[in-house]
Every structure is written in C-alpha cells, then in structure tokens.
C-alpha cells in the first residue's frame, strides 16, 4: 500500500483507490463509478490500513462550507498540517491550476484538486474527501469526513473554527442567491473607509458608530448591564449615491469582527435565508449587511420575517439593511421590535456637507478654497457620487487644459443630470414620444 504523500511534494502520487477497470473488483467498471458503498468502504479501508486504527464516518448536519473552504486554502498554501493520502478515481482530475494574479506578481500555480482526493490531518486523525458521484446528467460531489474518535474530531473542529474566524476577519464574505443556489465568495479587504471620511449629519453618525462600538466591545458590558439581547439591527435608506455604501464600508473596516454581504435576488428562498443566517451565527459576533433589502421576493418574505423573530437567529449579529426604495419594503420589517431597531435616512448632502466632501476629495489642491466654496453652493441636489465625478472631471481638465472653470463644469453636469430626470436625451427632442411620420 502506498505511503501518504504530502501535498507539497513532487513525487509520484499513490495509486487511486478505484481505477477505470474496477481495480479488480467485480461489478465495478467505468460505467458504475457511482457504487456508493464500495467507494466509501474502499476509502475507509485505505485510511485504516495506513494508520492502523478504526475510522468512523461522520456527516455535518447543519449548512456550511467552512471546513471545505479551509481545507482548500490549506491545499493551495501547501500547509504541512494536511497530507494527501490518494486519489479516489483514476479518470477524474486529481490536480488543478490557476493562472495566478499578474497584478500581484503571481505566476501559474498547480496543486491537488479539492474533489477526487482524500486528505488527512494526521495531528487530529481526521480525513476529508469530496467524492465525485456519477449520475445520469453528469458528475456531482458528496462530502465525507472520517475521524478516529469523537475527541479528535472535536479538537479538529475547534482548531478549524479558530483559523476560520481569523480568516473571516481578514476577508469579506459575499453571499449571492443564484439560480443554482447560494453562491459564496471571499473578497480581500481593500483600502478601508475611515470614519472621518464619512460625511453625514453628526448626530446620526454619532448614534450609529456608538451602537457599533458598544456591540463589539470585548466585555459586552452594556448589554449585560441593561439586560438587552445581544443583537442589533439598523436600516439605512435614501437615494442612490448618498453614501450608504460608504458608511457600511467604514463600519466594516473599523470593527474587529467578520463582515458578510448578502445580495438578495429573485432567487432568494427559505433555504438560502436559513443558510445565510446559520453561516452568520457561526461567524458571530459579526456584521451582516443585506443590500437592497426591498428586493426580497414575496415568496420568501414570511420566512425571512420569522427568521428575524427567532430567539437565537440573530444572536451576536449586527444586522445592517440598505435600500434605495423604502416605500417598497414590507412594513412588517419596521413595525415590530427586534427586526430593525432603528431606521436612518441618508439624505442628500447640504452645502456644508458638500464642501466637506470636496475638501476630502482634495479639490482645493486642484483649484483653491474659493473654487471649492463656489462648487459647494452650485451643486445643490448632487449626491456624493456625483460630487465624486465632479472631482474626476475637474482633475481631467486640469491635467489636459491646465485650467478649470468650476461653475461651467457644474452647469454641464447639471444639464446631463436634467436629461436623466426628464428622459429627453437629445438637444432638439421636443417630446418623449417615439413613432413614425407620414409623408
């Protein structure tokens, strides 16, 4: 029997458990790879032969891919804690590659594939295998975990949970409901938004950050002192471009806790709602951002409301909902305590806020303080996103023309914004009607 090969070794791989000819076993050939019992028994026999101990098969009852995500990271990082025992089938891929990130100076990388391999964490005597299952309409996979003992598995899960939480703090988890189920991706934290870069009414800003800081205080003294449940929910609403996303980014970047974004779509179901909240509870204490909450499908709203009402469904979760269309939100989200505790309108910036924002963008370095004051007065009705575009346009003109008439630039932008509001896009367009003329 082949010895265990570490995942970062270049030696020949041990023979797969099952070959296309059935490895001499009657009744198993390339057409019958889906013989579940034989595959599982063969993997278990290989494990017990290698480690001279009995292994038990386990199944994870709750939702979640955390263990498999961590295993995949260990594989790609060639973590010496995990070893590749063998492949399962010889005619299914056993290795994979990535092109790498040229922007980061990374070249192509090759490593064992997550599926069709048996991996072992020898320190805990725990094995994991994502086994291909051959069905009528293609290949799917089933996940299996073996352990020598309950105690070893418990220590393994504790260690994986600790490492997972550390990873969650360094990455943003993004959930998105798709036609094929809940998709989960990890995105690296880019440059965060500092709290002093958030321009909004000071009273509202103070309330929101005070609530955040108390929630993630290490001793949770505030909640214990006043006998409050350890969960919180706020709803941010307002027109697009007014700074809701900037505020959320600043919150995410200023707390020492995992952050997850959930994009609701027409494919959101009770199953995906359950999966997201179970994942959030495992990451708790954490921040869960639900973007465009008004997009919740009618068929899933009742289940969503019941989930928010659950006694432990939000324990340790700071929930932030955002919407551009508060009038579309189910009133039931707002008429009962424990769903969203507070709603904050993120309004169009006033003149002082517009001036502060343009100073943050360093418009005064392109022009001067007086030009910034002029721009702040002339941009009534602009969102922060439009003020950001004003800065970009001013920078382009400064770079190429070496001078900027900020009032003229604002007038031009106002003209284009006006076309967007009236839908009269052409200068000679007298009516929004479209049709044919007769000769």
Secondary structure, 3 states (H helix, E strand, C coil): CCCCEECCCCCCCCCCCECCCCCCCCCCCHHHCCCHHHHHHHHHHHHHHHHCCCCEEECCCCCCCHHHHHHHHHHHCCCCCCEEEEECECCCCCEEEECCCHHHCCCCEEEECCECEEEEECCCCEEEEEEEEEECCEEEEEEEEEECCHHHHHHHHHHHHHHHHHHHHHEEEEEEEECCEEEEEEEECCCCCCHHHCCCCHHHHHHHHHHHHHHCCCCCHHHHHCCCCCCEEEEEECCCCCCHHHHHHHHHHHCCCEEEEEECCCCCCHHHHHHHHHHHHHHCCEEEEEECHHHCCHHHHHHHHHHHHCCCCCCCEEEEEEECCHHHCCHHHCCCCCCCCEEEECCCCCHHHHHHHHHHCCHHHHCCHHHHHHHHHHCCCCCHHHHHHHHHHHHHHHHHHCCCCHHHHHHHHHHHHHHHHHCCCCCCCCCCCCCCCCC
